[in-house]
Amino acid sequence: MNKQNHLPEESFDIVLGDPPGTARQIDICMAILLSNPYNFASLFNALHIFHDKILPEDLMEMDSRQSTLRFKDFEEMEKKGQTLNRDNIKIWRGRIPVYFGAENESKADPTMVIRMLNYEAINYERQVSAIQDRNEKAWSDDGQLHYPEELTAGERLSKFKKTDRVYPVVTAVLFTGDTWDCATNLNEMFTMPENHMSWIPSWPLHIVDAHKMSDEEIMAMDSNNMKFFMSMVKYSKDKNKMKEISEKYFKDFFISPQVAYITGIVTKTGWIAEKYSDRKDEIEESENMCKAFEDWEKEIREETSIIVFSNGRAEGEADGISEERKRNVLSMHSKGFSANDIAEILNLDSGEVKDIISLFRS
């Protein structure tokens, strides 16, 4: 089992008072999910944009605030109040160093390309600034600058040599919403005649969207935690499919209680979040989610305590059954089941189930 890094335990504390599945709660859970280097590496490997495999041990955590600050000193930052925060950023110490930034989005954002352009441009700007500071220090003697003779006028002015290099910056967006129908490249945001597009800059947005991945692509991800999380996101609107996928792929897989809890929050699957609420800081891969789904279904059936006969009717007095049926339907509905799922599990008419739910909402 992998020993995995995660944010401090206090990270979850600020969301405990929020209703399940709020945007704030999801944002924090996603930040914790991607702070784990195994999950982070799995996300970027799924993009297939590098020939080299990204290994978790080659990732170094960066301060997501310091990496995108616009100004050099805190007094100027405080005065102008312009600070940007990334969700997660790490530097990859592979064959070539690369900055990786990960953003999570639960809704399609039409401005995301511009946001990414801004994030990445500021990262490049800060890299240049660090090199300028390093060169200035190397060329200083007793507070006086002594430029090397071979420098050009432009190099002296910029304090940046033509041979100096910056590291690439790559951003991935982990999308957990329904449909990304916004721009995925900067040039999509311009209105230009087709014959003028050749000189329009291209700045692609790398989106990892579970809904557009096949089950096989998800199962090819490196991290068992990410395999489970992405599968549940993909089928979050179909509780039966979630169980089916779990039975098909996760019989021999183990995930961490922390990721199980995060998955429950992000997909708004109440029973998963509730089951692992007290264990959300456990990062060992110890949970068999196929068994968890089976136990959950067994508990649901026991809770409903309906004796089903061949005609699909329950034993008892008509009025009593009606009240019991309402309680069972509403109980399962509160746990995130759809009307069709409830009807199938309780052997009820789907129209009757919808009537009960509709009456309750009114």
C-alpha positions in Angstrom: 0.0 0.0 0.0 1.3 3.4 -0.8 2.1 5.9 1.8 0.6 9.1 0.5 1.0 12.8 1.4 -2.1 14.8 2.3 -3.0 18.1 3.7 -3.1 18.5 7.5 -6.1 17.2 9.4 -7.4 20.7 10.1 -8.0 21.1 6.3 -11.3 19.3 6.6 -12.4 21.1 9.8 -13.6 24.3 8.1 -16.1 22.4 6.0 -17.8 20.3 8.6 -20.5 22.8 9.3 -21.4 23.2 5.7 -24.3 21.3 4.1 -23.0 18.3 2.1 -21.9 19.0 -1.5 -21.6 22.8 -1.2 -19.2 24.5 -3.6 -16.9 25.5 -0.8 -16.8 22.0 0.6 -16.1 20.5 -2.9 -13.3 22.9 -3.5 -11.5 22.0 -0.3 -12.0 18.3 -0.8 -10.6 18.6 -4.4 -7.6 20.5 -3.2 -6.9 17.7 -0.7 -7.4 15.1 -3.3 -4.9 16.7 -5.7 -2.4 17.6 -2.9 -1.6 13.8 -2.9 1.3 13.3 -5.3 0.0 9.9 -6.4 -3.3 11.4 -7.4 -1.6 14.4 -8.9 0.8 12.3 -11.0 -2.1 10.1 -12.1 -4.0 13.2 -13.4 -1.2 14.5 -15.5 -0.2 11.1 -16.8 -3.8 10.7 -18.1 -3.1 13.7 -20.4 -0.5 11.7 -22.3 1.4 14.9 -23.2 4.8 13.6 -22.0 6.8 10.6 -23.2 8.3 10.2 -19.7 6.2 8.8 -16.9 5.5 11.3 -14.1 6.5 9.6 -10.9 5.0 10.9 -7.5 8.4 10.9 -5.9 9.7 13.3 -8.5 7.0 15.9 -7.6 7.8 18.7 -5.2 5.1 20.8 -3.6 5.1 24.5 -4.3 3.3 27.3 -2.5 0.3 27.9 -4.6 0.1 31.5 -3.4 3.7 32.5 -3.7 4.0 31.0 -7.2 1.4 33.4 -8.6 1.9 36.6 -6.8 2.1 39.6 -9.1 4.5 41.8 -7.0 8.0 41.3 -5.6 7.5 42.5 -2.0 4.6 42.0 0.4 4.2 45.7 1.0 3.4 46.3 -2.7 1.2 43.2 -2.7 -0.8 44.4 0.3 -1.1 47.9 -1.1 -2.4 46.8 -4.6 -4.3 43.8 -3.3 -3.7 41.7 -6.4 -2.9 38.1 -5.4 -3.9 35.0 -7.4 -4.1 31.5 -5.9 -3.8 28.3 -7.7 -5.6 25.1 -6.5 -2.4 23.0 -6.5 1.0 23.5 -8.1 4.0 21.2 -8.0 7.4 21.1 -9.8 8.3 17.9 -11.6 12.0 17.0 -11.2 12.0 14.7 -14.3 14.4 14.7 -17.2 13.4 18.4 -17.6 11.9 20.4 -14.7 8.2 21.3 -15.4 5.7 23.3 -13.3 2.4 21.5 -13.1 -0.7 23.4 -12.0 -4.0 21.6 -11.3 -7.3 23.3 -11.1 -10.6 21.8 -10.2 -13.9 22.9 -11.7 -17.4 21.6 -11.0 -19.0 24.0 -13.5 -17.9 24.9 -17.0 -16.2 28.4 -16.8 -16.2 30.5 -20.1 -13.2 32.5 -18.7 -11.0 29.4 -17.8 -8.7 29.8 -20.8 -7.9 33.4 -19.8 -7.5 32.4 -16.2 -5.0 29.7 -17.2 -3.2 32.1 -19.4 -2.9 34.6 -16.5 -1.7 31.9 -14.1 0.9 30.6 -16.4 2.2 34.0 -17.5 2.6 35.1 -13.9 4.6 31.9 -13.2 6.9 32.7 -16.1 7.2 36.2 -14.9 8.3 35.0 -11.5 10.8 32.6 -12.9 12.3 35.5 -14.9 12.4 37.6 -11.7 14.2 34.9 -9.8 16.8 34.5 -12.5 17.3 38.3 -12.5 17.8 38.3 -8.8 20.3 35.5 -9.1 22.2 37.3 -11.8 22.3 40.6 -9.9 23.6 38.8 -6.9 26.3 37.1 -8.9 27.4 40.4 -10.6 27.4 42.4 -7.4 30.5 43.2 -5.4 30.2 45.3 -2.3 26.9 46.6 -3.5 28.2 47.6 -6.9 27.2 45.9 -10.1 30.0 44.7 -12.3 28.6 43.3 -15.5 30.6 40.6 -17.4 32.2 42.1 -20.5 30.5 39.7 -22.9 27.0 40.9 -22.0 25.0 42.8 -24.6 23.2 46.1 -23.7 19.9 44.3 -23.6 21.2 41.7 -21.2 22.6 44.3 -18.9 19.4 46.3 -18.9 17.2 43.2 -18.3 19.7 41.4 -16.0 18.7 38.3 -18.0 21.1 36.5 -20.3 20.2 35.2 -23.7 21.3 31.8 -22.4 19.1 31.9 -19.3 16.1 29.5 -19.5 12.8 29.1 -17.7 10.8 25.9 -17.0 7.6 25.1 -18.9 4.3 25.5 -17.1 1.4 23.1 -17.8 -2.0 23.3 -16.3 -4.6 20.6 -16.1 -8.3 21.2 -15.2 -10.0 18.3 -13.4 -13.7 18.8 -14.4 -16.3 17.1 -12.3 -19.4 18.8 -13.7 -21.8 17.4 -16.4 -20.7 19.0 -19.7 -17.7 21.3 -20.6 -19.2 23.4 -23.4 -16.8 26.3 -23.2 -13.6 27.2 -25.0 -10.6 24.8 -24.7 -8.2 27.0 -26.5 -7.4 30.8 -26.5 -8.0 31.1 -30.3 -11.6 29.9 -29.8 -12.3 33.1 -27.9 -11.6 35.4 -30.9 -14.0 36.3 -33.7 -11.8 36.1 -36.8 -12.2 35.1 -40.5 -11.0 31.6 -41.1 -8.2 32.8 -43.3 -6.8 35.0 -40.5 -6.6 32.2 -37.9 -3.1 31.1 -38.8 -1.5 33.9 -36.9 -3.8 33.8 -33.9 -1.9 32.3 -30.8 -2.8 28.9 -29.6 -3.0 28.4 -25.8 -4.7 25.0 -25.1 -6.6 24.2 -22.0 -5.9 20.6 -20.9 -9.2 19.3 -19.4 -9.5 15.9 -17.7 -13.2 15.1 -17.9 -14.4 11.7 -16.6 -17.6 11.9 -18.7 -15.5 11.9 -21.9 -13.2 9.1 -20.8 -14.0 5.4 -21.4 -14.1 3.0 -18.5 -10.9 1.5 -19.9 -9.1 4.9 -19.9 -10.1 5.5 -16.3 -9.0 2.1 -15.3 -5.6 2.7 -17.0 -4.9 5.6 -14.5 -2.0 5.0 -12.2 -3.8 5.6 -8.8 -6.5 3.2 -7.5 -7.9 6.3 -5.7 -8.2 8.2 -8.9 -9.7 5.2 -10.7 -12.5 5.0 -8.1 -13.0 8.8 -7.9 -13.2 9.3 -11.7 -15.5 6.3 -12.1 -17.9 7.6 -9.5 -17.8 11.1 -11.0 -18.6 9.7 -14.4 -21.7 7.8 -13.2 -22.7 10.1 -10.3 -26.2 10.6 -11.8 -26.8 6.8 -11.9 -26.6 5.1 -8.6 -27.2 1.6 -10.1 -24.3 2.2 -12.6 -22.0 3.3 -9.7 -22.7 0.0 -8.0 -22.3 -2.0 -11.3 -18.9 -0.3 -12.0 -17.8 -1.0 -8.5 -18.7 -4.7 -8.8 -17.0 -4.9 -12.2 -13.7 -3.2 -11.4 -13.2 -2.8 -7.7 -13.4 -6.2 -6.2 -9.6 -6.5 -5.9 -8.9 -2.8 -5.5 -8.4 -0.9 -2.2 -8.8 2.9 -1.8 -8.3 5.2 1.1 -11.1 6.2 3.4 -10.1 9.8 2.7 -10.7 9.5 -1.0 -13.9 7.6 -0.3 -15.2 10.5 1.8 -14.0 13.1 -0.8 -15.8 11.1 -3.5 -19.0 11.1 -1.5 -18.8 14.8 -1.1 -18.0 15.7 -4.7 -20.6 13.3 -6.2 -23.1 14.2 -3.5 -23.5 10.5 -2.6 -24.6 11.0 0.9 -24.1 7.4 2.2 -20.4 7.3 1.2 -19.7 10.7 2.8 -21.5 9.6 5.9 -19.9 6.2 6.1 -16.3 7.6 5.9 -16.9 11.0 7.7 -15.1 9.8 10.9 -12.2 8.4 8.8 -11.6 11.1 6.3 -8.0 11.6 7.5 -7.0 8.0 6.9 -4.8 7.8 3.8 -4.0 4.1 3.7 -5.6 2.2 0.8 -7.6 -0.1 3.0 -11.2 0.0 1.7 -12.8 -2.4 -0.8 -15.5 -0.3 -2.3 -17.3 -3.3 -4.0 -18.0 -4.6 -0.5 -18.9 -1.2 0.7 -21.6 -0.9 -2.0 -22.9 -4.4 -1.1 -23.1 -3.6 2.6 -24.8 -0.3 1.8 -27.5 -2.1 -0.3 -28.0 -4.7 2.4 -28.5 -1.9 5.0 -31.0 -0.2 2.7 -33.0 -3.3 2.3 -33.0 -4.0 6.0 -34.1 -0.4 6.7 -37.1 -0.7 4.3 -38.2 -3.9 6.1 -40.7 -4.6 3.3 -41.7 -8.2 2.6 -42.1 -8.5 -1.1 -44.4 -11.1 -2.6 -44.5 -12.3 -6.2 -47.1 -9.7 -7.1 -44.8 -6.9 -5.8 -47.1 -6.0 -2.9 -46.0 -5.9 0.8 -47.7 -7.8 3.6 -49.9 -5.9 6.1 -52.8 -3.5 6.3 -53.3 -1.3 3.4 -53.1 2.0 5.3 -50.1 0.8 7.3 -48.3 -0.3 4.2 -49.0 3.1 2.6 -47.4 5.0 5.5 -44.4 2.6 5.6 -44.0 2.9 1.9 -43.9 6.7 2.1 -41.2 6.5 4.8 -39.1 4.1 2.8 -39.4 6.1 -0.4 -38.5 9.4 1.3 -35.7 7.8 3.3 -34.1 6.4 0.1 -34.7 9.7 -1.8 -32.9 11.6 0.9 -29.9 9.3 0.4 -29.6 10.3 -3.2 -31.6 7.6 -5.0 -33.6 8.4 -8.1 -37.3 7.6 -8.3 -36.5 4.8 -10.8 -33.9 3.3 -8.5 -36.2 3.4 -5.6 -39.0 1.7 -7.6 -36.7 -1.1 -8.7 -35.2 -1.8 -5.2 -38.6 -1.7 -3.4 -40.6 -3.3 -6.2 -42.9 -0.4 -6.4 -44.6 1.4 -9.4 -42.3 4.2 -10.5 -45.3 6.5 -10.9 -46.3 5.9 -7.3 -42.7 6.7 -6.1 -42.7 9.9 -8.1 -46.1 10.9 -6.6 -44.7 10.4 -3.1 -41.6 12.5 -3.8 -43.6 15.2 -5.5 -46.1 15.4 -2.6 -43.2 15.6 -0.1 -41.6 18.5 -2.0 -44.9 20.4 -2.2 
